[in-house]
Amino acid sequence: MVHKCPHHCQVYSRLQRLDELPDADLPPDVIVLSVFIHSQVTAEQLDRLPKLRLISTRSTGFDHINLQACRRRGIVVSNVPNYGENTVAEHTFALLLALTRKVHRCYERTVRADFSIEGLRGRDLYGKTFACLGTGKIGERVLRIAKGFGTRLLAHDVKPRPELAEDIGFEYVDLGELLRRADVLSIHVPYNEHTRHMIDAAAIARMPAGAIIVNTARGGIIDPQALIDALQSGHLGGAGLDVLEAETDIGEEAELLGSNYDVEALKSVVRNHALLQMPNVIITPHVAFNSDEAVERIIDTTIDNIHSFLAGSPKNVVAEPVKA
């Protein structure tokens, strides 16, 4: 990305929080900041960048940025609205097929030269009911792929697209019916105050016994304790997760156990470790976006967002400064 940008750039690899940087390493005259989903941008951190005017996130989601604080400070926030709908959709089915055909367990055996097949019987997707929560660009691509497997297609979205339903051949239903009929629930909604723990214990209880949940959106959309309980009881047949609630805390247990530990963060770590140990759960490290083609599109769009802003015509704006 840096070689495509003609302006002076400072790169911080694997940076999770701006407060990890000492003041000496954070130039006070920064005008543009480019971040990814793991870099939390809080109001306190923005105070350290008095001249900041643009945050260009290299992602579609922007829940890692305090938008209200940006608006108050006159900071524009831009995102990458389209870069990998097919990329994320393909990863969705990588998780789903690995679960239904127990690919992860097959692999564990064969690397030990164990070619027994006991306990490895899978399940067909053909004829199953595939329920898609969210019919944006990623959800649309997921539904098109699911149709190719011969599944019955259902969807729910707060903003239905009737022409899309007719084109692909799926039915819009309310959330309750979607859950009640879902052999597979695939989640493709943004994370916000309305969708946090949208899939909770009550929602999961509505689903058929043996159903599978796949989440390539945001971890916080699912109540993790409810998911664990349903998997342990056998009510859910499995879960394919590219995202976890508080996923960045998994590698920071030592810090969390310090004198100022966060009880809720510790609970999240414990729940995530419980999910990691379950044989009917497949977890990938938030890589659904991560293909050569998608990353190239992310870089190109981010650079274009920055150039457009500096030229006075910002694009892909998700937060604008509050007008006086």
C-alpha positions in Angstrom: 0.0 0.0 0.0 2.8 2.4 0.9 4.5 2.2 -2.5 1.2 3.4 -4.1 0.9 6.5 -2.0 3.0 9.6 -3.0 2.7 11.2 0.4 4.9 10.6 3.5 3.7 7.5 5.3 4.5 6.0 8.7 3.7 2.3 9.1 2.9 0.5 12.4 2.6 -3.3 11.9 0.3 -5.3 14.1 -0.8 -2.2 16.0 -3.9 -2.9 18.1 -4.4 0.4 19.8 -3.0 3.9 19.3 -2.3 4.1 23.1 0.4 1.4 22.5 2.5 4.1 20.8 4.5 6.5 23.0 4.0 10.2 22.2 7.5 10.3 20.7 6.5 7.8 18.0 3.2 9.5 17.1 3.7 12.6 15.0 1.5 15.4 16.2 0.9 16.7 12.7 -0.8 13.6 11.3 -3.6 14.5 8.9 -4.6 11.1 7.6 -4.8 7.8 9.6 -5.4 4.5 7.9 -6.5 1.6 10.2 -7.8 -1.9 10.0 -10.5 -3.7 12.1 -8.1 -4.6 15.0 -7.0 -1.0 15.6 -9.5 0.5 18.0 -9.8 4.3 17.6 -11.3 5.9 20.8 -12.0 9.5 21.7 -9.0 9.5 24.1 -6.7 8.4 21.3 -8.1 11.0 18.9 -7.1 13.7 21.5 -3.5 12.8 20.7 -4.0 13.7 17.0 -5.1 17.3 17.0 -4.6 17.8 13.3 -6.2 14.6 12.2 -8.8 15.2 9.4 -9.4 11.7 7.8 -9.5 8.2 9.1 -9.6 5.7 6.1 -10.3 2.2 7.4 -9.3 -0.6 5.2 -12.5 -2.5 5.9 -16.2 -2.3 5.2 -17.1 -2.4 8.9 -16.3 0.6 11.1 -17.4 -0.5 14.6 -13.8 -0.2 15.7 -13.9 3.6 15.3 -15.8 6.1 17.6 -17.8 7.9 14.9 -19.4 10.4 17.3 -16.0 11.5 18.5 -14.8 11.9 14.9 -17.8 14.0 14.0 -17.3 16.3 16.9 -13.7 16.8 16.1 -14.3 17.4 12.4 -12.8 14.2 11.2 -14.1 12.4 8.1 -14.2 8.6 8.2 -14.2 6.6 5.0 -14.4 2.8 4.4 -14.0 0.2 1.6 -17.7 -0.6 0.8 -17.0 -3.3 -1.8 -13.9 -5.4 -2.0 -14.7 -9.1 -1.3 -18.3 -10.1 -1.3 -17.3 -13.2 -3.3 -14.2 -13.7 -1.1 -16.2 -13.7 2.1 -19.0 -15.8 0.6 -16.5 -18.4 -0.5 -15.0 -18.6 3.0 -18.5 -19.0 4.4 -18.9 -22.2 2.4 -15.3 -23.3 3.2 -16.4 -23.3 6.9 -19.8 -24.8 6.2 -18.5 -27.7 4.1 -15.7 -28.4 6.5 -18.4 -28.8 9.2 -20.9 -30.9 7.2 -18.2 -33.2 5.9 -16.0 -33.1 9.1 -13.0 -32.1 7.0 -11.1 -30.9 10.1 -11.5 -34.2 11.8 -10.6 -36.1 8.6 -7.4 -34.1 8.3 -6.4 -34.7 12.0 -6.6 -38.4 11.4 -4.9 -38.6 8.0 -1.8 -36.7 9.2 -1.4 -39.4 11.7 -1.7 -42.0 8.9 -5.1 -43.1 10.4 -7.4 -43.8 7.5 -10.3 -45.1 9.5 -13.7 -43.5 8.8 -15.6 -44.3 12.0 -17.3 -41.1 13.3 -16.6 -39.2 10.0 -20.0 -39.6 8.3 -21.1 -36.2 7.0 -24.3 -34.5 5.9 -25.5 -33.3 2.5 -26.4 -29.7 1.9 -28.7 -30.7 -1.0 -32.4 -30.3 0.1 -31.6 -28.5 3.3 -33.0 -25.1 4.2 -30.3 -22.4 4.0 -31.2 -19.3 6.0 -29.3 -16.1 5.2 -29.5 -13.3 7.8 -28.7 -10.2 5.8 -29.0 -9.7 2.0 -26.5 -7.0 1.3 -23.7 -7.6 -1.2 -22.1 -10.5 0.7 -25.5 -12.1 1.6 -26.5 -11.9 -2.1 -23.4 -13.7 -3.2 -23.8 -16.3 -0.4 -27.4 -17.0 -1.6 -26.3 -17.4 -5.2 -23.7 -20.0 -4.1 -26.2 -21.8 -1.8 -28.6 -22.1 -4.7 -26.0 -24.1 -6.6 -26.0 -26.7 -3.8 -29.7 -27.3 -4.3 -30.8 -25.8 -0.9 -34.1 -24.2 -0.1 -33.4 -20.5 0.3 -34.8 -18.2 3.0 -33.6 -14.7 4.0 -34.3 -11.9 6.4 -33.3 -8.3 6.2 -34.6 -5.0 7.6 -34.4 -3.6 4.0 -35.7 -6.4 1.7 -34.7 -6.4 -1.9 -37.7 -8.0 -3.7 -36.1 -7.9 -7.1 -33.1 -9.9 -5.7 -35.4 -12.5 -4.2 -37.1 -13.0 -7.5 -33.8 -13.1 -9.4 -32.2 -15.7 -7.2 -35.3 -17.5 -6.1 -35.4 -17.1 -2.3 -38.2 -16.1 0.1 -38.1 -13.3 2.6 -39.5 -14.3 6.0 -39.5 -12.7 9.5 -36.7 -13.4 11.8 -38.7 -15.9 13.9 -39.6 -18.0 10.9 -36.1 -17.8 9.5 -34.7 -19.3 12.7 -37.5 -21.9 13.0 -36.8 -23.3 9.5 -33.0 -22.9 9.3 -30.9 -26.1 8.9 -28.1 -23.7 8.2 -28.0 -20.1 9.5 -25.4 -17.9 7.7 -24.9 -14.4 9.3 -24.2 -11.4 7.1 -25.4 -8.3 9.0 -23.4 -5.3 10.3 -22.5 -5.1 14.0 -24.3 -2.3 15.8 -26.5 -1.6 18.8 -29.4 -3.3 17.1 -27.6 -6.5 16.1 -25.4 -7.1 19.2 -26.3 -10.5 20.6 -29.1 -10.7 18.0 -28.6 -14.5 18.0 -29.1 -15.1 21.7 -30.4 -18.1 23.7 -34.0 -17.4 22.7 -33.1 -17.2 19.0 -31.0 -20.3 19.1 -33.8 -22.2 20.9 -36.1 -21.5 18.0 -33.7 -23.3 15.6 -34.1 -27.0 14.6 -32.1 -29.5 16.5 -28.8 -30.2 14.8 -28.8 -26.9 12.9 -25.5 -25.2 12.0 -24.5 -21.6 12.4 -21.9 -19.9 10.3 -20.7 -16.4 11.2 -18.3 -14.4 8.9 -19.7 -11.0 10.0 -18.9 -9.9 13.5 -18.5 -12.0 16.6 -20.7 -9.8 18.8 -23.8 -10.6 16.8 -23.9 -14.0 18.6 -24.2 -14.3 22.4 -21.2 -16.6 22.9 -22.5 -18.2 26.1 -25.8 -19.1 24.4 -23.8 -20.6 21.5 -21.6 -22.6 23.9 -24.7 -23.9 25.8 -26.5 -24.9 22.6 -23.4 -26.7 21.3 -22.7 -28.5 24.5 -26.3 -29.6 24.9 -26.4 -31.0 21.3 -29.2 -28.6 20.2 -26.8 -27.1 17.6 -24.9 -29.5 15.4 -22.0 -27.2 14.8 -20.7 -23.7 14.3 -18.3 -22.2 11.7 -16.8 -19.0 13.0 -14.4 -16.6 11.3 -15.1 -14.0 14.1 -15.4 -14.1 17.9 -16.6 -11.6 20.4 -13.6 -9.8 21.9 -11.4 -11.9 19.6 -8.3 -9.6 20.1 -8.3 -10.5 23.8 -7.4 -14.1 23.1 -3.7 -13.4 22.7 -3.6 -10.9 25.6 -4.3 -13.1 28.7 -1.2 -12.0 30.5 -2.2 -8.4 30.2 -5.8 -9.1 31.3 -4.5 -10.8 34.4 -2.7 -7.7 35.6 -3.8 -5.5 38.5 -6.4 -3.6 36.4 -7.9 -6.6 34.7 -11.3 -6.4 33.0 -13.7 -9.0 34.3 -15.8 -9.0 31.2 -12.8 -9.3 29.0 -11.6 -12.3 31.0 -15.0 -13.9 30.7 -14.8 -13.5 26.9 -11.4 -15.1 26.7 -12.7 -18.1 28.7 -15.7 -18.5 26.4 -13.6 -18.2 23.3 -11.2 -20.9 24.6 -14.2 -23.1 25.3 -15.3 -22.7 21.7 -11.8 -23.5 20.4 -11.8 -26.8 22.2 -15.1 -28.1 20.8 -15.0 -30.8 18.1 -18.1 -29.5 16.3 -16.7 -25.9 16.0 -14.3 -24.6 13.3 -12.7 -21.3 14.0 -10.6 -19.3 11.6 -8.7 -16.1 12.6 -10.9 -13.4 10.9 -9.5 -14.2 7.5 -12.7 -14.4 5.4 -11.6 -11.2 3.6 -8.0 -12.4 3.0 -7.5 -13.3 -0.6 -4.9 -11.9 -3.0 -7.7 -10.2 -5.1 -9.6 -8.8 -2.2 -6.6 -7.3 -0.5 -5.5 -5.6 -3.7 -9.0 -4.1 -4.0 -8.8 -2.9 -0.4 -5.5 -1.2 -1.0 -6.6 0.4 -4.2 -9.8 1.7 -2.7 -8.1 3.0 0.5 -5.5 4.9 -1.6 -8.2 6.3 -3.8 -10.2 7.4 -0.6 -7.1 9.3 0.7 -6.3 10.9 -2.7 -9.9 12.0 -3.1 -10.0 13.5 0.4 -6.8 15.4 -0.1 -8.2 16.7 -3.5 -11.3 18.0 -1.7 -13.8 15.4 -2.8 -14.0 12.7 -0.1 -15.7 9.4 -1.1 -17.0 6.3 0.6 -17.8 8.5 3.6 -19.4 6.9 6.6 -19.0 9.8 9.0 -18.9 13.5 8.3 -18.0 16.4 10.7 -20.9 18.0 12.5 -21.8 21.2 10.7 -21.7 24.3 12.8 
